[in-house]
Amino acid sequence: MRRIKISKTGKLLRRRGFGRHLKASKSKSRKRSLKQTVRISGPLEKKLRQVLGV
């Protein structure tokens, strides 16, 4: 399961994958976007909220 952070406003956040190695073949913009956190939404968010009890 992904590591999840809950923001102050209650959104579920996660980090992006594929950012640990083989960086020479990735573009600068792609590497920058991998640093940012992403909001979890949709059916996965609903399921995680049930599991976490949030």
C-alpha positions in Angstrom: 0.0 0.0 0.0 1.2 3.5 -0.7 2.3 5.8 2.0 -0.3 8.4 2.5 -0.5 11.8 4.2 -3.7 13.6 5.2 -3.6 17.3 4.5 -5.1 19.9 6.9 -8.1 20.2 4.7 -8.6 16.4 4.7 -7.3 15.5 1.2 -5.3 12.3 0.8 -1.8 12.9 -0.7 0.8 10.5 -2.0 4.2 10.8 -3.7 4.8 9.8 -7.3 6.6 6.6 -8.2 9.5 6.0 -10.6 11.7 8.8 -9.2 14.5 6.9 -7.4 16.9 5.8 -10.1 17.5 5.8 -13.9 17.2 9.6 -13.9 19.4 10.2 -16.9 16.8 9.0 -19.3 14.0 11.2 -17.8 13.5 14.8 -18.9 14.0 17.7 -16.5 10.3 18.5 -16.4 9.4 14.9 -15.7 11.9 14.8 -12.8 10.5 18.0 -11.4 6.9 16.6 -11.5 8.1 13.5 -9.7 9.0 15.6 -6.7 5.5 16.9 -6.2 2.8 15.2 -4.2 -0.4 14.1 -5.9 -4.0 14.1 -4.6 -5.7 10.7 -4.4 -9.2 10.8 -5.8 -11.9 8.6 -7.1 -12.7 5.0 -5.9 -9.2 4.6 -4.4 -9.8 7.6 -2.2 -13.1 6.2 -1.0 -11.6 2.8 -0.2 -8.6 4.3 1.7 -10.9 6.6 3.7 -12.8 3.4 4.8 -9.6 1.6 5.7 -8.0 4.6 7.5 -11.3 5.5 9.2 -11.0 9.2 8.1 
